[in-house]
Amino acid sequence: MHVMLANNIYPPIAAGGAELIVAYLAEELVRRGAQVTVVSTCGPEMEPYPVEQRNGVEVVRFFPKNVYWHFDRGHAKRLDKMRWHLTDAWNRDAARRIRTIMDQRRPDLFHTHLVDGFSASIWRSAQRAGLPVVHTAHDYHLICPRAFMLSKSWKLCTNPSLGCRTYRRWHVATAKDIDVFCSPSRFLIDQHVAAGLKVADTRVVRNGIPLPDALPAAKGEGPLRLLMPARLTVEKGVRVVLDAMRLIGADTPVELHVAGRGALEPEVQAAAAADPRIRYHGYVSGDQKATLFSQADVFLLPSLWYENAPVVIVEAAAYGLGVIASRIGAIPEFVRDGETGVLFEPGSAEDLASTIRRVAHDPQLRQVFREKSGPFAQSFTVERMCDAYQAVYSDLLARRAGEQGLRRAS
């Protein structure tokens, strides 16, 4: 089987979790004997980008003509962003170049992930090339131009503007070229269906990540060590955590370890300077990140937005950590309240502080977290994710072959 995957970014260029999930899937498919081509984007100054072989995966990158490269959007002016979105509604250059790559490689199916930057036009290219299309949604890009379902004031968006509603109707309409719509969470699928998505076959396929071989040793005595590695922005609940720490008195021994970068970094630095219980580690990765996980007791996920399927929950579980998380979005699908963690009211510093106190003073509950989290994490391996996608591929190819047989017979 020859699978063509598409994602707007692919390692070593990386910004978030989706491109890593695509890489894990691509490389596992290769290990199982499949031929895999990944199509991704690059900046205009990088063209022509040489075709790569990364761990057995063929990687083809190009710049879909637009005002700027999607990865550089943080520096764009408002008018340029509007022009970019207009082009990205149906990028003819991306459609043409993807079709050329398909005609040259002749894959068996096309599996897309993050398509902003390519646009939905690439699904039509695949259908015209006779390829069945699988799409995995990792965020809300198809129904929200900001992809987070948040207003400009970082509140949950319950009354989208006319422009946003028009954007949503267009992108939902283009999804008719998708044969199977997948997502790591049921919540995200339901949000798309509520927005008007009409794809007959929807599947929940949980993300898979590499897991450590064994749980680290249990922690000794001492204060409850809370870990929050995150993008330091409003929607991640950073201020909620800092406010909760101010509400927790000396009768509850606790340390807060924060890692990451973002707009609220100065506030975190100021809090760490004023409160010796708060430690700020800056951006961490690799061994430094693993050390923080292995030394922590509890993982914090205080999000204010509709999280889809944060893989950090699985990472935390793999280290035996319970998760204290907001009861919002798809998070309740991944945190078993009272078993692998505790859920609290999103945005409530008071409820978060109360939850932290409860966990800090209940060692038996923390032991339950440790006993339940390891087995829970094993449901989210790369191998299981690949099994699920291969089942999707097989079902779709068999269905397509049956439809073609019926057409020939008629």
C-alpha positions as CSV (number, residue, x, y, z in Angstrom):
1,M,0.0,0.0,0.0
2,H,1.2,3.5,-0.8
3,V,-0.2,6.1,1.5
4,M,0.2,9.8,0.8
5,L,-0.1,12.0,4.0
6,A,-0.4,15.8,4.0
7,N,0.2,18.2,6.9
8,N,1.1,21.8,6.7
9,I,4.3,21.3,8.8
10,Y,6.5,18.3,9.2
11,P,9.6,17.6,11.2
12,P,12.2,18.9,11.6
13,I,10.0,22.0,11.2
14,A,7.7,21.7,14.1
15,A,5.3,23.9,16.1
16,G,2.9,21.6,17.9
17,G,1.7,18.1,18.3
18,A,0.0,17.4,15.0
19,E,3.1,17.2,12.9
20,L,4.7,14.8,15.5
21,I,1.6,12.6,15.3
22,V,1.9,12.5,11.5
23,A,5.6,11.6,11.7
24,Y,4.9,8.8,14.2
25,L,2.2,7.4,11.9
26,A,4.3,7.7,8.8
27,E,7.3,6.0,10.3
28,E,5.2,3.2,11.8
29,L,3.5,2.6,8.4
30,V,6.9,2.3,6.8
31,R,8.0,-0.2,9.5
32,R,4.9,-2.3,8.6
33,G,5.9,-2.4,4.9
34,A,3.9,0.5,3.5
35,Q,5.3,3.1,1.1
36,V,4.7,6.5,2.5
37,T,4.9,10.0,0.9
38,V,4.4,13.0,3.1
39,V,3.5,16.3,1.5
40,S,4.2,19.5,3.5
41,T,4.9,23.1,3.1
42,C,7.9,25.4,3.2
43,G,8.6,29.1,3.0
44,P,9.0,30.8,-0.4
45,E,12.7,31.4,0.3
46,M,13.2,27.7,0.7
47,E,12.1,26.7,-2.8
48,P,12.9,24.5,-4.5
49,Y,13.0,22.3,-1.4
50,P,14.9,19.0,-2.1
51,V,12.9,15.8,-1.7
52,E,14.0,14.1,1.5
53,Q,14.1,10.6,2.9
54,R,13.4,10.8,6.7
55,N,13.4,7.4,8.5
56,G,12.2,5.7,5.3
57,V,9.5,8.3,4.6
58,E,9.6,10.4,1.4
59,V,9.0,14.0,2.3
60,V,8.0,16.5,-0.4
61,R,7.7,20.2,0.5
62,F,6.6,23.2,-1.5
63,F,5.3,26.7,-0.9
64,P,1.6,27.0,-1.8
65,K,1.4,30.5,-3.3
66,N,-0.1,33.0,-0.9
67,V,0.7,36.3,0.8
68,Y,3.0,34.6,3.3
69,W,3.9,31.1,4.5
70,H,1.5,29.8,7.1
71,F,4.3,29.2,9.6
72,D,5.1,33.0,9.5
73,R,1.6,34.2,10.2
74,G,2.6,35.6,13.6
75,H,4.3,38.5,11.9
76,A,1.6,39.3,9.4
77,K,-0.5,42.5,9.4
78,R,-4.2,42.4,9.6
79,L,-4.9,43.2,6.0
80,D,-2.4,40.6,4.9
81,K,-4.1,38.0,7.1
82,M,-7.4,38.8,5.4
83,R,-5.8,38.3,2.0
84,W,-4.2,35.1,3.1
85,H,-7.5,33.6,4.3
86,L,-9.2,34.6,1.0
87,T,-6.5,32.7,-0.9
88,D,-6.6,29.8,1.5
89,A,-10.3,29.3,1.0
90,W,-9.4,27.6,-2.3
91,N,-5.7,27.6,-3.2
92,R,-5.4,26.7,-6.9
93,D,-1.7,26.6,-6.8
94,A,-1.7,24.0,-4.0
95,A,-4.3,22.0,-5.8
96,R,-2.3,21.9,-9.0
97,R,1.0,21.0,-7.3
98,I,-0.6,18.3,-5.1
99,R,-2.2,16.8,-8.2
100,T,1.2,16.7,-10.0
101,I,2.8,14.9,-7.0
102,M,-0.1,12.4,-7.0
103,D,0.2,11.7,-10.7
104,Q,4.0,11.2,-10.3
105,R,3.7,8.9,-7.2
106,R,0.3,7.2,-7.8
107,P,-0.6,6.5,-4.1
108,D,-3.5,4.3,-3.1
109,L,-5.1,6.9,-0.8
110,F,-4.7,10.4,0.5
111,H,-4.8,11.1,4.3
112,T,-4.7,14.8,5.3
113,H,-4.2,16.4,8.7
114,L,-3.8,20.1,9.1
115,V,-4.7,21.6,5.7
116,D,-4.6,25.3,6.4
117,G,-1.9,26.6,4.1
118,F,-2.8,24.0,1.5
119,S,-6.6,24.7,1.6
120,A,-9.4,22.3,1.1
121,S,-8.7,22.4,-2.7
122,I,-6.3,19.5,-2.2
123,W,-9.2,17.1,-1.3
124,R,-10.8,17.9,-4.7
125,S,-7.4,17.2,-6.4
126,A,-7.4,13.7,-4.7
127,Q,-10.9,12.9,-5.8
128,R,-10.2,13.9,-9.4
129,A,-7.1,11.7,-9.3
130,G,-9.4,8.8,-8.2
131,L,-8.0,8.7,-4.6
132,P,-10.2,8.1,-1.5
133,V,-9.7,10.8,1.1
134,V,-9.2,10.4,4.9
135,H,-9.0,13.6,7.0
136,T,-8.0,13.8,10.6
137,A,-9.0,17.0,12.4
138,H,-6.6,18.0,15.2
139,D,-8.2,21.4,15.9
140,Y,-11.2,23.6,14.8
141,H,-9.6,25.1,11.7
142,L,-12.5,24.0,9.4
143,I,-15.1,25.8,11.6
144,C,-13.1,28.7,13.1
145,P,-10.5,30.9,11.4
146,R,-8.6,31.1,14.7
147,A,-8.8,27.3,15.1
148,F,-9.4,27.6,18.9
149,M,-13.1,28.6,19.1
150,L,-12.1,31.6,21.1
151,S,-13.0,35.3,20.7
152,K,-10.4,38.0,20.4
153,S,-10.8,38.6,24.1
154,W,-9.9,34.9,24.7
155,K,-13.4,33.9,25.8
156,L,-15.2,30.8,24.4
157,C,-16.9,31.9,21.2
158,T,-20.7,31.4,21.5
159,N,-21.8,34.0,18.9
160,P,-19.5,34.0,15.9
161,S,-19.5,37.0,13.6
162,L,-20.9,37.1,10.1
163,G,-17.4,36.7,8.7
164,C,-16.8,33.6,10.9
165,R,-20.2,32.1,10.0
166,T,-19.4,32.5,6.3
167,Y,-16.0,31.0,6.8
168,R,-17.6,28.0,8.6
169,R,-20.2,27.4,5.9
170,W,-17.6,27.5,3.1
171,H,-15.2,25.0,4.8
172,V,-18.0,22.7,5.9
173,A,-19.2,22.6,2.3
174,T,-15.8,21.7,1.0
175,A,-15.6,18.7,3.3
176,K,-17.9,16.8,0.9
177,D,-14.7,15.7,-0.8
178,I,-13.8,13.8,2.4
179,D,-14.7,10.1,2.6
180,V,-13.7,9.4,6.2
181,F,-13.5,12.1,8.8
182,C,-11.4,11.2,11.8
183,S,-10.4,12.9,15.1
184,P,-8.6,11.9,18.3
185,S,-11.8,12.9,20.3
186,R,-15.5,12.4,20.0
187,F,-16.0,16.0,21.2
188,L,-14.3,17.5,18.2
189,I,-16.3,15.4,15.8
190,D,-19.5,16.4,17.5
191,Q,-18.5,20.1,17.2
192,H,-18.0,19.7,13.5
193,V,-21.3,17.9,13.0
194,A,-23.1,20.6,15.0
195,A,-21.5,23.1,12.6
196,G,-23.0,21.4,9.6
197,L,-20.4,18.8,8.6
198,K,-21.9,16.1,6.5
199,V,-19.5,13.2,6.1
200,A,-21.2,9.8,6.4
201,D,-18.2,8.0,8.0
202,T,-16.7,9.5,11.1
203,R,-14.2,7.7,13.3
204,V,-12.5,8.5,16.6
205,V,-8.8,7.5,16.3
206,R,-6.8,8.2,19.4
207,N,-3.4,9.8,19.0
208,G,-0.4,7.5,19.8
209,I,3.0,8.6,21.1
210,P,6.2,6.8,22.1
211,L,6.0,5.8,25.7
212,P,8.8,5.1,28.3
213,D,9.5,1.4,28.9
214,A,8.6,1.6,32.6
215,L,7.2,3.9,35.2
216,P,9.9,5.9,37.0
217,A,10.4,5.2,40.7
218,A,7.7,6.5,43.1
219,K,8.5,9.9,44.6
220,G,9.6,10.3,48.2
221,E,8.2,12.6,50.9
222,G,8.1,16.3,50.4
223,P,5.7,19.0,49.0
224,L,3.3,18.1,46.3
225,R,5.1,18.9,43.0
226,L,2.8,20.3,40.4
227,L,4.0,20.4,36.8
228,M,2.7,22.7,34.1
229,P,4.6,22.6,30.8
230,A,2.5,24.7,28.4
231,R,2.3,27.6,26.0
232,L,2.2,30.5,28.4
233,T,-0.9,32.2,27.0
234,V,-4.3,33.2,28.4
235,E,-6.3,30.2,26.9
236,K,-4.0,27.8,28.6
237,G,-5.1,28.9,32.0
238,V,-1.8,30.3,33.2
239,R,-3.4,33.1,35.2
240,V,-5.9,30.7,36.8
241,V,-3.0,28.6,38.2
242,L,-1.1,31.6,39.5
243,D,-4.3,32.9,41.2
244,A,-4.8,29.4,42.7
245,M,-1.3,29.4,44.2
246,R,-2.1,32.7,46.0
247,L,-5.1,31.0,47.6
248,I,-3.2,28.0,48.9
249,G,-1.9,28.6,52.3
250,A,1.2,27.3,54.2
251,D,-0.8,24.4,55.6
252,T,-0.6,22.8,52.1
253,P,3.0,22.1,51.1
254,V,3.1,22.5,47.4
255,E,5.6,23.5,44.6
256,L,4.6,24.7,41.1
257,H,7.0,24.0,38.3
258,V,6.2,25.9,35.1
259,A,7.9,25.4,31.7
260,G,7.3,27.0,28.3
261,R,7.3,30.3,26.5
262,G,4.6,32.7,25.5
263,A,3.0,36.1,26.0
264,L,2.5,35.6,29.8
265,E,6.1,34.7,30.4
266,P,6.7,38.0,32.3
267,E,3.8,37.3,34.6
268,V,5.2,33.8,35.4
269,Q,8.6,35.2,36.0
270,A,7.2,37.8,38.4
271,A,5.2,35.2,40.3
272,A,8.3,33.0,40.6
273,A,10.3,35.9,41.9
274,A,7.6,36.7,44.5
275,D,6.8,33.2,45.6
276,P,9.5,30.6,46.4
277,R,7.0,27.8,45.8
278,I,6.9,28.7,42.1
279,R,9.8,27.6,39.8
280,Y,10.0,28.7,36.2
281,H,12.2,26.6,34.0
282,G,11.7,28.4,30.6
283,Y,11.4,26.3,27.5
284,V,12.4,22.6,28.0
285,S,12.7,19.6,25.7
286,G,14.4,16.2,25.6
287,D,16.1,15.1,28.7
288,Q,15.3,18.2,30.6
289,K,11.6,17.7,29.9
290,A,11.8,14.1,30.9
291,T,13.5,15.0,34.2
292,L,10.7,17.4,35.1
293,F,8.1,14.7,34.4
294,S,9.9,12.1,36.4
295,Q,10.3,14.4,39.4
296,A,6.6,15.6,39.4
297,D,3.7,14.3,41.4
298,V,0.8,15.8,39.5
299,F,0.3,17.3,36.1
300,L,-1.8,20.5,35.6
301,L,-3.9,21.2,32.6
302,P,-6.1,24.3,33.4
303,S,-7.2,25.1,29.9
304,L,-9.9,27.7,29.1
305,W,-10.5,26.5,25.5
306,Y,-12.0,23.4,24.0
307,E,-8.9,21.2,24.0
308,N,-9.2,18.4,21.5
309,A,-6.8,15.6,22.5
310,P,-3.8,16.9,24.4
311,V,-1.1,14.3,24.2
312,V,0.5,15.8,27.3
313,I,-2.2,13.9,29.3
314,V,-0.9,10.6,27.9
315,E,2.7,11.7,28.5
316,A,1.8,12.5,32.1
317,A,0.1,9.2,32.6
318,A,3.1,7.3,31.2
319,Y,5.1,8.8,34.1
320,G,2.5,7.7,36.6
321,L,1.2,11.3,37.2
322,G,-2.3,12.1,38.0
323,V,-3.8,15.0,36.0
324,I,-5.7,18.0,37.5
325,A,-7.5,19.4,34.5
326,S,-10.3,21.6,33.5
327,R,-13.7,20.0,32.8
328,I,-13.9,21.4,29.2
329,G,-13.8,20.2,25.6
330,A,-12.5,16.7,25.1
331,I,-10.5,16.6,28.3
332,P,-13.1,14.5,30.2
333,E,-12.6,11.8,27.5
334,F,-8.9,11.5,28.6
335,V,-9.1,12.1,32.4
336,R,-10.9,9.5,34.4
337,D,-12.1,11.6,37.4
338,G,-10.9,10.0,40.6
339,E,-8.8,7.3,38.8
340,T,-6.2,9.0,36.5
341,G,-6.9,12.5,37.7
342,V,-9.4,15.1,39.0
343,L,-11.5,17.6,37.0
344,F,-12.3,21.1,38.1
345,E,-14.4,24.0,36.9
346,P,-12.6,25.8,34.1
347,G,-11.5,29.3,35.0
348,S,-12.1,28.9,38.7
349,A,-9.0,29.5,40.7
350,E,-11.0,28.7,43.9
351,D,-12.0,25.2,42.6
352,L,-8.5,24.6,41.4
353,A,-7.0,25.6,44.7
354,S,-9.5,23.3,46.5
355,T,-8.6,20.4,44.2
356,I,-4.9,20.9,44.8
357,R,-5.4,20.9,48.5
358,R,-7.5,17.7,48.3
359,V,-4.8,15.9,46.3
360,A,-2.0,17.2,48.4
361,H,-3.6,15.9,51.6
362,D,-4.7,12.5,50.2
363,P,-1.7,10.2,49.5
364,Q,-4.0,7.3,48.8
365,L,-5.6,9.2,45.9
366,R,-2.2,9.9,44.5
367,Q,-1.4,6.2,44.7
368,V,-4.6,5.4,42.8
369,F,-3.4,7.9,40.1
370,R,-0.1,6.0,39.9
371,E,-1.7,2.6,39.7
372,K,-4.2,3.6,37.0
373,S,-2.2,6.0,34.9
374,G,0.4,3.5,33.5
375,P,-2.1,1.0,32.1
376,F,-4.3,3.9,30.8
377,A,-1.3,5.3,28.8
378,Q,-0.9,2.0,27.1
379,S,-4.1,2.7,25.2
380,F,-2.3,5.5,23.3
381,T,0.7,3.8,21.7
382,V,1.8,4.5,18.2
383,E,1.1,0.9,17.4
384,R,-2.5,1.1,18.4
385,M,-3.0,4.4,16.5
386,C,-1.5,2.8,13.4
387,D,-3.7,-0.3,13.8
388,A,-6.8,2.0,13.8
389,Y,-5.7,4.0,10.8
390,Q,-4.9,0.8,8.8
391,A,-8.4,-0.4,9.6
392,V,-9.8,2.9,8.3
393,Y,-7.7,2.6,5.1
394,S,-8.7,-1.1,4.5
395,D,-12.4,-0.3,5.0
396,L,-12.3,2.7,2.7
397,L,-10.3,0.9,-0.1
398,A,-12.6,-2.1,0.0
399,R,-15.7,0.2,-0.1
400,R,-14.2,2.2,-3.0
401,A,-13.4,-1.1,-4.9
402,G,-16.9,-2.3,-4.3
403,E,-18.4,0.9,-5.7
404,Q,-16.1,0.7,-8.8
405,G,-17.2,-2.9,-9.3
406,L,-20.9,-1.9,-9.2
407,R,-20.3,0.9,-11.7
408,R,-18.6,-1.5,-14.1
409,A,-21.4,-4.1,-13.7
410,S,-24.1,-1.5,-14.4
